[in-house]
């Protein structure tokens, strides 16, 4: 009898070992670059070392095709255990019940308290439930050139829209210099939204009936602000066509003194400017003391049909934990989701403190674009560019600009609302 018990125990242990050895997880990366993928492999290697017998297959999808390719995988039943989840996808997959509720895991995780408030807020955007843990944020803040400010007699970075316009005027009085690196070309929507919402005192894109607010007086005032800034010569004339590379180059070359951008712009700027020559601060506030910088984010989600949820959660915890999160965000250019990251030497510079201060400011309201609308991509990448350039060049008025945007988005939003009935 005793020998049979020993044999049974040995067999049980052998089977358990076999099961452990057969634990395989699938991780899909969707915002892909060679450097990001190598960093991900390094973090996963550490996870595998800490969890003997568990292996992770990494599938990296090119970002330009990621949405379609991932949707095809899911429809074919080839769902991963863990996926890199962009903010624009969260409602789609969580809304269809495909993602695991992470709240029970967070309740037991000893690093949950290190997640900053914004991470928890954005991770819970669907049904106030954590279906995703954001790893970082792409938040707009204001870069400013300290040397140009001093030369122009600007004592400190502008805190309000009025101060922003006045600082732009003073810097633009210098020969060959301008106040603001305006992004009039591709990707310019962020600036229009930030100044529009800040002037309006609200980042609500729609009313309850689906009517867009872009034609409302407050938003039009913000659109007019940017048009006037350009017409007054406070931004380079050719900035009507500028995209990301041009505005960043315009800043580090000393052509213009102010730039609104995400942390990923810091990589190029830090390579070309001395740290004491520039700073980063909160976006200027409107008449009611509020500002609305645009923000994007991405994170980690678990699919609800994962066959080994405990192992999948451990993988997310490794990626989201202090060591993994900081290492990952140093390569992605995103602000980390952890409070403790502020103490990391990499994020300890005065430049990064500007973003952390902005995130902590109770009068700062990070603004997420209505990317859930299928029509938004055309709006952002085609309609906005054409019409905003027309407004900058005086071919249409700011009121007409706001009305065209409102007409287009009202139809899209009301169509979306009708589909939910």
N, C-alpha and C positions, 0 to 999 in steps of 0.2 A: 504494500500500500504506500509506504513512505517513498519507495523508488518511483512509483507511478506519479506521485505528487511532484517529486523533483523533476521528472521528465516533462510533466505537464507545464511546470513553471518555466523550465528551460525553453520549451516550445513557445510558450506565451511571450517570453522575452525575445526569442528569435523573430516571432511574427511582428512584435512591436517594433523591433529594430528594422525589419524589412519595410514596415509601413512608414516609419520615420524616413528611411532612406528614399522612399518613393514620393515624398512630399515635394511637389513641384508647383511653383507659383509662376504666373504670367504677369508681367508688368509692361504696360504700354506707355511709351513716351510720345507726346504729340507736338510739343514745341521744341523741335529738334535742331541741334547743331553738333558738329563733331566734338567740340569742347564740352558741351553739356552732357553728351552721351558718355564720354570718358569719365566725367565726374560721377555720373549716375552709376556706372559700372564699378567705380571705386567704392562708393557707399554700399552698394549691393554686395560687393565682395566681403566687406566687413560684417554685413548681416549674415551671410552664409557661414562665415567663420564662427560667429556667435551662436549659430543654430545648425549644428552638424546634422547632415542628412537632408537638409532642405536646400533646394536649388531654385534659382530664379531665372526665368527666360525673359530677356529684355527685347521688346519689339519697338523700334524707333520709326515713327512715321514722319515724313517731311511735312512741315507745317502747312504749306500751300495746298496740300492734298489731304491733310489729316482728317478733316471733318467727314469727307466722303468715304475715305478708306476705313475709318473707325466705324462709321455707321454700317458699312458693308460687313465688317467683322461681326458686329453685334447682331445684325439681321440674320447672319449665317450661324448664329449660336456660338461663335468663337470669342466669347467674352473673357476679358482678363480678370485676374483677382484684384489687381490694383491698376488704376489708370491716372495719368496726369490729367487733371480736369480743369480746363479753362473756365473762367467765369461765365462765358457766353454759352457754354454747353450744360451747365449745372441744372437749370430748370428743365431742360429737355429730358435728361436721363433720370433725374430725381422725380420729376413729374410723372414719369411712366413707371415708377416703382422699381427701377432697376438698380438703385444704389442702396447700400447698407446704411442703416442708422448708426452713426458712430458715437452717439451719446453714451451708451452703456460702457464703451471702451474708454471714453474720455473721463468718465466718473471714477474709473479705477487707475488711470494713468498717472504716475507720480510726477510727470512733467506738464500736466494740463495747466497748472497755475502759471506756467511760464509763457503761455500763449497770450499775446496782447489782445486787448478788447476788440480791435478791428478784425483780427483773425477769426474770433468767435462770431462776431457780428456777420461777417460776409460768408462764413461757412454755413450759417444758419438762415440764409436768405430764402430757402424753400421750406415752408411750413414751420419756420423757427426751429428747424432740426438740423443738426450737423451731418449733412450728407457729403461734406467735403471739408478737408482741413487745408486752408490756404497756406502755401509755403512762403509767399511773399507778395509784395504789392508794387505796382508801377504807378507811383503817385507823382503828379506834377507839383513842382515847387519852383521858386524863382531864383535863378542864378543872377548874380550881379558882380560887376567889375569894380573893385574897390579903387583901382588907380584912376579909371575914367570918372568915377564919382568924385574923387578928390579934385581932379583937374577941373571938373565942371562946377565945383562948389556944392555938391550934393552931400549933406552931412551924414545921412544914414539911409539904408534901404527903405523904399516907400512902404508904408503900412496900409495906405488907402488908395482907391482909384485916383482920387484927386492928386495925391502925392506922386503916384506913378506917372501921371500925365505931366506934372511939373518937372519931375526928374528927367523924363524923356526930352522935354523941351530944352532943359539946361545942357544935357549931354549933346544934343543935336546942334547946339550952337557952336560946338567945337568943330574945326575944319575936318571934313571927311569922317565924322563920327555920328552915330545915331543912338537913340535911346533904347530901342527895342528890336530884337530879332523876330520880326513878324513871319509867321509861317502861312503864306498865302497860297501855297501849292498843295501837293498831296499830304494828307494827314493834318490839315489845318483846322479841322472841325473842333478839336479840343480847345483851342484858343477862343474861338467864337462862343463855345458853350460856357467856358469859365467866366469870361467877361460878361456874357449875357446873363447868366444865373446870378453872378455877384451883383450886378446892377439891379436885377429884379428882386434880389433877396430870397430867391427860392430856386431849387434845382428840379422842380416838378416839370416834366416835359408835357404832361397831358392833364386835362380836366377829367372829371368823372365820366363825361359822355364821350371821351376819346378825342376831344378837340385839342390840338397842339397849342402850347403857350407861346410859341416862337413869335407870333404876331402881336402879343400883348405888349403894352407900353414899356414895362420894365425890361423885357428882353430886347426890345428894339433900341432902348437906351444903351444897352451894352453893345449891341451890334454897331450902333452909331459911334460909340467910344472908339472902337478899333478902326472904323472907317476914317474918323476924324484924325486919329493918330497918324495914319498913313498919309492922308491928304496934307497934313501939316508938315510932312517931311521928317517925322520923328522915327521912321523906319526906312531902311534902304529902298530905293525906288524899285530895284529888281526883286525885292522880297515878295512881291506879288506872286512870284513863281517858286519861292523857296520851299523845299521839303526838309526832312530831318538833317541830312548831311550839310545842307547850306546854312541852316540856322545855327547848328553847332559850330561850324567853321566860322560863321560870322561873329560868334561870341569869343572863341579862343584866339581869333586873329585881332581882337580889339576893335572890330568895326562897329559893334553895337554893345551897349552896356548891360542890357537885361535880356534874359532868355527864360522861358518857362519850359521845363523838360523833366523827364523821369530820371532816376538814378543811372540808367544805362548810358546817358550822355556824359556822365562823370568820367568814364573810362578814357574817352578821347580828350576831354578837357584837362584832366589831371596829368596827361602825358605832355601837354603843351603849355600849361600855365603853372606858375608857382602857387602853392596853396595859400600864401599870404595875400595874393593878388585878387582873389575872388571869394565869394561866399554864397551860401544858399539859405534862403529864408522863406517864410510862409507867403503864399500868394496874397496880393493886396485885397483888402476887405472893402465891402460896399458901404452904402449909407447906413445900413442897419447893423454894421459891425460883423458881418458874416462873409465868408468866402467859400467857394465851391470848386476846388481843384478836381480835375478828372482823375479817376483811379481805375486801374485794371488789376486783376489778380488771377492766380492759378493755384492749384493745390493737388492734393491726393484724395482719391475716392476709392472705396471698395465696392465691387459689384455684389449685389445681394445673393447671387447664385454661386459665389465662391465656395468651393468644396472644403476649404480649410481656412475658415475665417480667423481663427486665432493666429495662425501663421501670417495671414495677410495683414492683420492688425499690427503684428510685431514688425512687419516690413514698413508699414506706414509710420509707426512710432520711431523706427530707425531713421527714416527719411525726414521726419518732422522734428525729431529730437535735436538737442542743441548742436551736437557735432555734425550731424547730417545736414541740418537746415542751414547752418552758417556756411559750410563748405559748398553747398549747392548754390546759395544765393550770391556768393562771391563770383560765381561763373555766369549767373543769369542776369546780374545787374538789378535784381529786385531787392526791395527792402525786406529783411527777414521778418517772420511772424512771431518771433520770440522776444520777450522783454530783455532777457539776458544778453541778446546780441548787441545791445548798446554798449556793453562792456568789452566787447571784442575789439582788439586794437585796430582791426580793419575798419570797423564802424565807429571808432572813437574820434575820428577827425571832426573838426568844426563843420566841414561840409555835410557829413552825414547827420550831424546833430540837427541841422536845419530841417531835415525830413522827419526825424523823430519828434521834434518840437511841433511840427505841423500836424502830425498824427495825434498828438496829445492835446492839441488846442480844442477846447469845447466849442469854439466858434468856427471851426473848420468842418465842412460837411463834404467828405469825399463823394464825388458824383460818378455814378455808373451810367454809361450810355444805354439807350433802349435797344440793345443788340439782339433782343429776342425777336424783333420784327424781321421777317424775311426780306423786307424792302430796305432794311437799314444799310446793307452793304452798298447798294447803288447810291443811296442818299449820301453816304459818307465819301465814297470814292469817285463819284461823278458829279451829281447835282450840286453838292456843296462847293466843290472846287470851282466849277463854272460860274455859279451865281455869286459866290463871295468875291471872286476876281472882278466880276462885273461891277459889284458894289464899290470895291476899292478903286476902280478906275472911273467911277462916277457915271457908269452907264445905267445903273438902277439905283434907287434910294435904299437906305437901310430898312425903311418900312416895307418896300417891295421885296427886299431880300427875306425879311422875316415872314412875310405873307406867303411867298413861294414855298419856303420850308414848311410852314404851318399847313398849307394846303396838301402837300405831299404826305406829311407824317400823320395828319388827321385821318386821311383815307386808310393808311396802313394800320393805325391804332384801332380804328373802328372796325376794320375787317378782323383784326386780332380779337377784339372783344366779342364780336359776333360769333366767332368760332368757338368761344368758351361757353356759349349759352346751351 
